Amino acid sequence: MRFVLFAVCLVVFSPALAAAAASPSLSWTRLPDIPDREGFAGSYAGVTGGALFVAGGANFPDKRPWEGGTKVWHDDAFLLEPRAAEWRRVERLPAAGGYGVAVTLDEGVLLIGGGDAQRNFSSVWLARWDGRQFTYTAWPALPRPLALMAGARVGRAIYLAGGVERPDSTTALRTAYRLDLDRRAEGWRELPAWPGPERILAVGGAQGDAFYLFSGARLVTDAAGKVTREWLRDAYRLTPAGGWERVADLPRVAVAAPALAPAVHGKLLVLGGDDGTQVATEPTAHRGFPRDMLAYDPATKAWSRAGDMPFSLVTTPLTIWRGQIVVPGGEARPGVRSTQVWAAPLEPR
């Protein structure tokens, strides 16, 4: 009897369980698959003309990397209209590439930076569908080429943080930029750096007037001259009035998680990501990436776990379409892409 009473008290009063119960939980469903045999990682994604847009990225179309396969960058662009059963192809990207940042605006989808095997891009393009024609229009270029950075729209501004300038860079960048959408002719303005290490493959987020930077990896050269990754779980908040401040570390590393942390019931969700525990695992034995979601509450400045997902996709965009979080494709295991497109309502069950 004492054990039963203790168990009941544990359920009612455990702070950890209470935090978990208070975290948002999402109900996931499948949208039509991306119409490609392999799928892509590092794509751009957003919403224009009421339709879901996904473009670019890279894959290994012939052989897996451990079999000697070559990574190929793509300029394919696809559009999924409301209630459509399949994607349609639209005008190809101005250049094949991926691993940049995509932000949805009223005007269309802003495709920021990225790169291919030889170079990273400073170019910024607005992708727009008006119901009849798909167009790409040049916007103010970045101050330098950038790929593998984090970014998000905060009100009438876009923020970027981290990344690399070249595909063969041996160190990541500790730089941040801001574009005022009401003064875009003034271009991108460099901001003070966050008080922590430089990084790639971090997750960006927005809540109120704040930009958030979560996790990522630092590039480190070892004694043999090999570039390796230092896994990071620190997190930062940037506001116009207060500048950067460090917030609570993530419960675990979440490198290359879907690029945007969506806001659900006041909490920012980091979906899966690579926790670094299988770095030394042979690719053919890799079990996939974590499927749990982490929830950051800006009000309490604390993290909790928010349930599991039916997929584990990294190096992929995340966008909001018709009241749903959408994760289109990505990397299911090292060197293996997915054509699956997952969606969950912003209103959790």
N, C-alpha and C positions, 0 to 999 in steps of 0.2 A: 504493500500500500504506500509506503514511504517513497518507493521508486516511482510509482505512478504519479503521485503528487508532485515530485520533483520534475518529472518530465513535463507535466502540464505547466508548471511555473516557468520552466525553461522556454516553452513555446510562447507564453504570454509576455515574458519579461526580457528575453534575450535581446540586447540592443542590436546584435548582428543580424538576427532574423527579422527584427522590426525594420532595419534599414533595407534588407533585401525585399521585404514585402512592399515597402514604400517606393521601390524603384519601378520605372516603367517597364512593362512587358509588351512585346510586339508579336503580332500574328502574321506570319509570312506566307505569301503565295507566289506562284510563278507567273511571269509575263511571257510572251512569246520569246523564244531563244534568238540571240543574235544570229543572222543568217551567214555563218561562216563555219567551215569545217572544224577549225581549231579554237576560235575565240581569240580575244585579245587581252593583254594587260596594258596598263598605262593609257587607257583611252581618255578622251574628253567626253563629258556628258552634261546635258542641261535641257532646258525647255525653251522652245521658240514656237510661236504661232499656235500654242496649245498642244504641241506635239513633243514627244520625247526624242531627243537627239543624242546619238552616240557616234563617235568618229575616232579614227586613228588608233594608235597603240601598236604593240609588237607581239610577235609569236614565233614559234619554231615550226614552220609549216611542213617540213620534210622529215626531219629527224629530231629526236630529243637532244638537248645540249650534250648529255653524257655519251651520246652516240655520234657526236661530231656534227650535230645540226647547227645551222647558222640562224641567228636571230634576224628577223626581217621586220622592218617598220612599214606601216601601211597608211594610205590616205583614204581608205574607204569611209564613207559616211552614210548613216542610216537614220531613218525617221519612223517613229511609231505613233500613229495618230490615235486619238481616243476610240476605244472599242474596235480597233483594227485587230485582225487575227494574225497579221504578219508585218514585218518591217519592210519599208521600201527604201531603195537606194536613192540618194540625192547627190548633188554636186560634190565631187571629191575635195578634200582639204587642199589648201594652197601648196602644201608640202607634206610628204609622208613624215610622220613623227608621233610622239606621245610623251607621257610622263611630265606634262605641264599641269596647269591649273585651269579649270573651267568654272565660270561663274554665270549664273542665270540673271539676266537683267530684263527690264521691260522691253528693251530694244531687240533682244536676242540672247545668244550664248557667247560670252567672251572667252576666247581660247588664248591662254596666256603662256608664252614660252613653250617649254618642252624641247625635244631634240630627236636626233637619230644616232646612228652609229658613229658618224664623223663629227657632228657639231651639235651644240645646243642653240636654241633660238632666242633672240630678243624680240621677235615679232609678236604682235598681239592682233587677233582678228575677231571681228564680230560676225558670228554665223547667224543668219536670219532667214526664217521661212515665213512668207506672207500668205500662204495658202495656195500659191501658184508657182512661185519661183524661189529658189534657194540661192542666197548670195553670201559672199564673204567681203567684209569691208575692213580696211586697215585702221587700227586705233593706235594711240601713242605707244611707241615701242618701249620696252624695258631699258633701264640704264645699262644693262649687261645681259648676256645670254644666261638663261636660267632653266634648269630642269630639276625634278625631284624635290621641289619646294612645297611648302604648305601654303594654303591661302583660303580666304573666305571673304564674303561680302558682309560688311557691318553697316547697316543703314545706307547712306549714300557714299560709301567709300569701300574700296577693295584693299585688303591687306595681304602681303606675301611675307614669308619668312623662310630663311635657310635655302637649301638646294646646292647645286654645283654649277660652275660656269662652263665646264667642258666634260665630255663623256669620259675622258681619261684623268679627270681631277683626282688628286690624292688627298685633298682635304675638302671638307664641306665649307659652306659659307655661313657666317654669323651676321647676316644682313637682313634688314626688314625694309619693305617699301609700302607706300600708300598711294592710291590713286583716288582723288576726289572726283566723283562722277559728275558733280555740278561744275567742275573746273577742269575737265579732262584735257583741255588744250595746254594746261600747265604741266601735264605729264606726271610721271611717277616721282615721288619724293622719298628720298632715303630717310629712314627713321633711326633713332638709337637702337642698338642691339639689345636683346634680352640678356639678363644676367646669368647666363649659363652657356654650355658648350654649343658649338656650331653643330648642324645636323642636316640630314636628308630624311626623306620618307616619314616626316612627322604628319600629324593630323591637325587640321585647322578647325576652328569653331567660332561661332558668333552668338552672343547673348546680350541683349540690351545694346549698350554702346561699347561693349568689350570684344576684343579679338583674343582667342585662346590658341595656345600652341602646346600640343600634347605629344610626348614620347619622341620617337625617331631614333636615328643611329648616327654616331660620329665616325668619320673615316680616320683610321689610325694606321701608320706604316710601322710594321714590326722590324725586328733586328735583321731579318733576311730581305727587307725591302718590299715585302708583300703588303698590300693594302687590305686591312681587315676592318670589321665594324665593331664599334663599342656600343652596346645596346643601352638605350637611355629610357628612363621612365619619369623624368622630371616634367613639370608643366608650368606654364606661364600665362599671365593675363595682361593685356595691354588696353589702356583706356586713354582717350585724349587728355583728360585732366590729370591722371595719376601716373602715366607712363607704364613701364613694365613692373610687374611684381610676380614673385614666385608663388605658386599655389601648391596644394598638396600633390605629392607624387602619385602616379598611377599605381594601383595594386600590383600590376605586372607590366612588363614591356609590351608595347603594341605597335611595333614598327610596320609601316606600309599598310595599316588598316585602311578601309575605305576612307577616301581623302578628306571627307567633311564629317564633323561630329554634329549630327542633327539635334535640334532642341526638341525634346518631348516632355511636356508637362513641367517646363522649367529646368530640366536637366539635360546636360549634353552627353550624348551617347558615343562611345568609342566601340566600334563593332569589330570584334575579333582582333586581327593583326598577328604579326609574327612575334612570338615571345622569346625567340632565340634558343629554345631548349633543344632544337633539333639541328643546330648548325653543323654538327659533325656527322649527322645521319646521311647515309647513302641516299641519293635521290629516289631510287627505286623502292627504298624502305620508308620513305617519309610518310607520316600518318595524316598529313594535312595540318592546317593551322588551327589555333584555338577558335572555338565557336561561341564563347561566352561574350556578353556585352558588359561594358563598364559604364557606369553612370556617374557624372560629376555634377554635384549640386552647388551652384554658385552661392546660394543662400547660406548653406551650412559649411561650405568649403570642404566637403568630404566626398569620398568615393563610395560607391556600393556596386554590387553586381546586379545585373538586370536581366537575368535569364539567358538562355542559349538560342542560337540560330540554327536553321537546318542546313547551313552552308558554311564554308570557310574560304573566303576569297580575299586576297590581298592585292596590292598595287592596282587598285581599281577606283574609279570615281564614285561619288554618291551624289544624288540630286533629289529634289522634291518635285513630284509631278502629280497633280490632281489629288492633293491631300495624302500622298503616299511617299514614304522613303523608297528610293529605287537604287539598287546596286546592280549595275549591268556588267556581267562578265568579270574578268580578272584572272588572277593566278590561283589555281586550286592546290597545286603543289609546285615545288621548284621546277621550272621549265615546262609546266603543264598548264594550259589555259582552260577556261570554261566559257561556253556559250550561254550559260544560264543567266536569266535576269530575274532578280528577286525583288519583291515589293511588300511593304507593310504599312498599314494606315498609321498616320501620326497620332491618332487617338487610340491609345493602347486599351486592350481589353481589361 
